[in-house]
Amino acid sequence: MNILEGLKPQKDFFIGIDSDGCVFDTMEVKHKEFFVPNTVKAFELYAISKYVRETWDFVNLYSKTRGINRFPALVRAMDLLSQRPEIIEMNFPLPDMEPLKEWIKKETKLGNPVFKEYCRTNPHPSLEPILKWTEAINMDIAKWLRNVPPFHYAGKSIEKLHGVADAIVVSQTPLEALTREWEEHKIDRYVRAIAGQELGTKTEHIAMAAKGKYSSNHILMIGDAPGDFKAAHENGALFFPVIPGMENKSWKLFFDEALDMFINEKYEGEYQEKLLREFDKSLPEKPSWI
């Protein structure tokens, strides 16, 4: 039994909270300063670095795939790059993603430890640069990323919701980075558990921690990406969107109004639907070059 399955309700309500880009303003800096440079270096994409940056940012920051796990993100980015007219015209060879796709099909715990073991037991030349890439990203973030506080109203909201709900972190970020960030800013004390990519998908996190333990209208997921909404929806839970570019405004709404609506069982229905419509409009599905 893992930490999520072992959680027993202490309050009548449960809230799952995404971390990167939702609580912390770290999405932009992590992808632009750590993911993109390491992607260019690991796969020797120097000649097309401009397009790599634009495509990676679209996949991970500015579209409906925002916030997905890094491994499916890599596959998606390479797939979109292969469709760019500029890349086609150059006849530029992109890295082989087929072995990675095979692993993603079989595995839900898409984290470095599991991937490293898979590479050991299923050696393939196309997997070697991917392993170096993902390990280099973690090392660089651990070495350099500091002093990125929570959005102001995110910190206030997490402290407030702690008094009325059991809360956990639900994320696809590695556990080591999550723990470091939540401890650095002293908000780890307000959650009962921190779940990273090593414990599976966000859908699985909510299922293990909350499904069957709380009434469905007493379970809420807070996130900034469609994947967060999907995790809530697949568990029959409610969802509060933190809209990209309007994060602090979203958290202020949660602090001032939405948390009370949830606790008073008035969140489900028209109130949530209005927030979801605004969220859906904030992120496009396809890039401009398709």
HELIX and SHEET records of a PDB file:
HELIX    1   1 MET A   27  LYS A   30  1                                   4    
HELIX    2   2 HIS A   31  PHE A   35  3                                   5    
HELIX    3   3 VAL A   36  ALA A   42  1                                   7    
HELIX    4   4 TYR A   46  ILE A   48  5                                   3    
HELIX    5   5 SER A   49  ASN A   60  1                                  12    
HELIX    6   6 ARG A   70  SER A   82  1                                  13    
HELIX    7   7 PRO A   85  MET A   90  1                                   6    
HELIX    8   8 GLU A   98  LYS A  106  1                                   9    
HELIX    9   9 ASN A  112  THR A  121  1                                  10    
HELIX   10  10 GLU A  128  TRP A  144  1                                  17    
HELIX   11  11 HIS A  152  LEU A  161  1                                  10    
HELIX   12  12 LEU A  175  GLU A  184  1                                  10    
HELIX   13  13 ASP A  188  TYR A  190  5                                   3    
HELIX   14  14 GLN A  197  LEU A  199  5                                   3    
HELIX   15  15 LYS A  202  ALA A  209  1                                   8    
HELIX   16  16 SER A  216  HIS A  218  5                                   3    
HELIX   17  17 PRO A  226  GLU A  234  1                                   9    
HELIX   18  18 GLU A  247  LEU A  253  1                                   7    
HELIX   19  19 PHE A  254  ALA A  258  3                                   5    
HELIX   20  20 LEU A  259  ILE A  263  1                                   5    
HELIX   21  21 GLU A  270  LYS A  281  1                                  12    
SHEET    1   A 5 ALA A 193  ALA A 195  0                                        
SHEET    2   A 5 ASP A 166  VAL A 170  1                                        
SHEET    3   A 5 PHE A  14  ILE A  17  1                                        
SHEET    4   A 5 ILE A 219  GLY A 223  1                                        
SHEET    5   A 5 LEU A 238  PRO A 241  1                                        
END                                                                             
